[in-house]
């Protein structure tokens, strides 16, 4: 139990420390055209100009507010050792600095929680006021489908419908066929036939698969709903960031779509394709969002960037669906091999996104969005994680560098059950 608590704490603290909070609007506007992953400045081993020297803060170099490694070391100690701080008598100022660093992170949690609550409340109000004005052909975006016929006819690409509903799980007469609500709630584990998948999917590169998933009409309606929401939020004081960063699907009232793709597509496919290479038993968390790229980035259009540098996702598995526009140029998704592998950083290849077509890949596969040279490029992305398995057994460092896949007798993560 101790190991599980520690790894969860690590992932949460690690994530919070790497997301900026409370930037000014003028600074955010500069980020619209950037290609960085987030707003936090990176130093990559170079000394920070504002880092305090040991003789300026006390007897030691302990500085958890500036050095995330110091903070993580202290968290492990607090979690693992009784009366951990009794060992810190050499310089009591270290305890004060630790307390300040933890308060700083907790303050981020409180502020972001409050911001999220206010944002969701404002968006909910807008959705209620605007729903009656939504055109009938766009209603399917907000209305939860009640039958599988609706899913087949209004949402999925015909090839996806054939592969999914042709599986024995949906054809068998010997057992109960789950309803749409059963799948959306996660009450059942969908199983897809492997032979149906081979006809539907292509393995582009190692741990990168492509397949048609959503209909073009549904993609167009989803993109239209996003742009209408951005426009409706433009005058709301709590929503001035809408359009300046990727649009969260849960926030704009379309959680059912995240749940559908997570339980119907991502979980069953991932168990077949990534269970061995990524080392998880099941996925239990998802976040979906719409991201935009443009030759002329604009918050009004929901296209925040022109490119995105090589990076890995904070996910075990990522589903990336092309949403158009159909006439954009550039913007290919380039892959640079798996983080932590011997081939890390070696160019693998690039794929030009197509509307309605999905890529399913390991979150730790290095990838980038190349510069868009004409038009607008949109993508619907879902990150999926395994809190109950993978992230309950390794710290963020071991997870990111895939160290848990090495010789376990020599390399035990501090969050592993056997570590002491």
FENNORMO-V267152 format. One record per backbone hydrogen bond with DSSP energy under -1.0 kcal/mol. NH is the residue of the N-H (numbers start at 1). CO is the residue of the C=O. If there is no record, write none. Layout:
BEGIN
NH_CO ; NH_CO
END
This chain:
BEGIN
5_1 ; 6_2 ; 7_3 ; 8_4 ; 9_5 ; 10_6 ; 11_7 ; 12_8 ; 13_9 ; 14_10 ; 15_11 ; 16_12 ; 17_13 ; 19_16 ; 28_24 ; 29_25 ; 31_28 ; 34_31 ; 46_43 ; 51_48 ; 56_53 ; 57_54 ; 58_54 ; 66_63 ; 67_63 ; 71_67 ; 72_68 ; 73_69 ; 74_70 ; 75_71 ; 76_72 ; 77_73 ; 78_74 ; 79_75 ; 80_76 ; 81_77 ; 84_81 ; 86_83 ; 87_84 ; 88_85 ; 94_91 ; 96_92 ; 97_93 ; 98_94 ; 99_95 ; 100_96 ; 101_97 ; 102_98 ; 103_99 ; 104_100 ; 105_101 ; 106_102 ; 107_103 ; 108_104 ; 109_105 ; 110_106 ; 111_107 ; 112_108 ; 113_109 ; 114_110 ; 115_111 ; 116_112 ; 117_113 ; 118_114 ; 119_115 ; 120_116 ; 121_117 ; 122_118 ; 123_119 ; 124_120 ; 125_121 ; 126_122 ; 127_123 ; 128_124 ; 129_125 ; 130_126 ; 131_127 ; 133_130 ; 134_131 ; 138_135 ; 141_138 ; 142_139 ; 143_139 ; 151_147 ; 152_148 ; 153_149 ; 154_150 ; 155_151 ; 156_151 ; 157_213 ; 161_157 ; 162_158 ; 163_159 ; 164_160 ; 165_161 ; 167_164 ; 170_167 ; 172_168 ; 183_179 ; 184_180 ; 185_181 ; 186_183 ; 187_182 ; 197_193 ; 198_194 ; 201_197 ; 202_210 ; 204_208 ; 205_208 ; 208_205 ; 209_360 ; 210_202 ; 211_358 ; 213_356 ; 214_356 ; 215_155 ; 219_215 ; 220_216 ; 221_217 ; 222_218 ; 223_219 ; 224_220 ; 225_221 ; 226_222 ; 227_223 ; 228_224 ; 229_225 ; 230_226 ; 231_227 ; 232_228 ; 233_229 ; 236_233 ; 239_236 ; 242_239 ; 244_241 ; 247_290 ; 249_288 ; 252_248 ; 253_250 ; 254_249 ; 257_254 ; 258_254 ; 259_255 ; 260_256 ; 261_257 ; 262_258 ; 263_259 ; 264_260 ; 265_261 ; 266_261 ; 267_262 ; 269_265 ; 270_266 ; 271_267 ; 273_269 ; 274_270 ; 275_270 ; 278_274 ; 284_385 ; 285_385 ; 287_383 ; 289_381 ; 290_247 ; 291_379 ; 293_377 ; 294_305 ; 295_375 ; 298_303 ; 303_298 ; 305_292 ; 308_369 ; 309_35 ; 311_367 ; 313_363 ; 315_313 ; 316_384 ; 317_384 ; 318_361 ; 319_382 ; 320_359 ; 321_380 ; 322_357 ; 323_378 ; 329_374 ; 331_371 ; 333_351 ; 334_368 ; 335_349 ; 336_366 ; 339_364 ; 341_338 ; 344_341 ; 345_336 ; 346_343 ; 348_335 ; 349_335 ; 351_333 ; 356_322 ; 357_354 ; 358_211 ; 359_320 ; 360_209 ; 361_318 ; 362_207 ; 363_316 ; 365_362 ; 366_337 ; 367_311 ; 368_334 ; 369_308 ; 370_332 ; 372_306 ; 373_329 ; 374_329 ; 377_293 ; 378_324 ; 379_291 ; 380_321 ; 381_289 ; 382_319 ; 383_287 ; 384_317 ; 385_285 ; 391_386 ; 392_389 ; 393_390 ; 399_395 ; 400_396 ; 401_397 ; 403_398 ; 405_402 ; 406_403 ; 410_407 ; 411_407 ; 416_413 ; 419_416
END
